[in-house]
Amino acid sequence: MKNSLLIEGGYPLNGRVRVSGAKNAGLVLLVASIMADGETILDNLPRICDVEVMVKILNDVGVNARWNEDGSLSICPPQGHVKVQTSYELSKKLRASNLFLGALLGREREAVVSLPGGCDIGSRPMDLHIKGIQALGSEVEIEHGFIYARAKAPAGARIYLDFPSVGATENIMMMAVKTPGQSIIENAAKEPEIVDLANFLNSMGARVRGAGTDLIKIEGVNELRAGRYAIIPDRIEAGTYMIAAAISQGDVLVENVIPTHLHPIVAKLQETGAMVEETDDGVRVRGGKRVNPVDIKTLPYPGFPTDMQSQMMALLSLAEGSSVIVENVFENRFQIVDELKRMGANIKVEGHTAVIKGVTTLYGARVKATDLRAGAALVLSGLAARGETIIEDAIHIFRGYEKISEKLCQLGAKVK
Ligand code: UD1
């Protein structure tokens, strides 16, 4: 059963775990690399399914991307042109393939990317991406499920985003760094992955200022030169192991983290009663017998991340009292609820709000990972549950967590 995870619950996790590079930063940096002249080398890129799909898309458009023996990845765009259309077959496996829109426009002044359909966690429109690239001078047509964009006279512009979309901010940044003149993104996303993209682009000679605030200013340049760059650690993977420590009543040092990126998660974890301590090597989390109920609202960074919502729900299922979670970022991110209920959780959902009445015990069951973070939450529940949990469709989990079974087993979990 290669697509399943089997977890025997009830073992407290103890020891150290090293966090891999950030999936969401890695994906956008891979795409941005096509704009550089020469060979880019990315370090700390996680070897997860989503990254492997992105590597295939790069190769498909004519960019030579290959893993090196030291674990880094080299990306060599050709001297001439790359293919401006991404493959539908590959793109449909990976929503982040829509980031080729900005990078191809930056490099080739033309892009044809597949329009994302609905997905497991809700509708994923691209209106803000399109508004941004149009403002920078692209003509856009949508036909047969593809976005056709061509920039005949690209020019810097001021763009206000109605919502601080991560993907839209990234696409606009990538096009703008190679667009003549000054571009300004107002109400930009502030996620650490946006800052990593800006740092990466600047290391190539781009002129991006203000990333990490809601106003990003970009001066277009003609050329970007390739170099070597290490991706930031994955704050969501870190948060997931922090909850693993808390839910299993264990004691885990989560290493290779940037503590400020974890503050929204740490704050809420501490409210649940877990002991969280920043050390020189990382963040140490100790879980106690009691979990306090906590209310959570997901919001763009620095609010509580939607990508940690399901994992937190798993922990709050075992709280002494009722918690309320409001999901403000994605419309359909409560699919985990039915699976958690199969394990004995008591959760009611009304629209964007979930009310979680804590229970004393979760029981192992056969459950299904409906999306990446829901899958991670089921792993966490399985660690705390009495008996055996079998998670089907675990491929969703492998999309975003590098060596998850190995890492958990090293901490004393029983996972196969
Ligand atoms: C990225 C992350 C994802 C994370 C999300 C929010 C990657 C590869 N994925 O996804 O893990 O959960 O940020 O932190 O980095 N929206 C629009 N119009 C648009 C674009 C977005 O209405 O043009 C809406 C979406 O429907 C959603 C919200 O904005 O409700 C947030 O989406 P966005 O920030 O764009 O997320 P992604 O970049 O897709």
Residues whose N, C-alpha, C, O or C-beta is under 5 A from the ligand:
A	BS01	UD1	N24 A96 S123 R124 P125 M126 D127 L128 H129 F163 P164 S165 V166 G167 A168 T306 D307 V329 F330
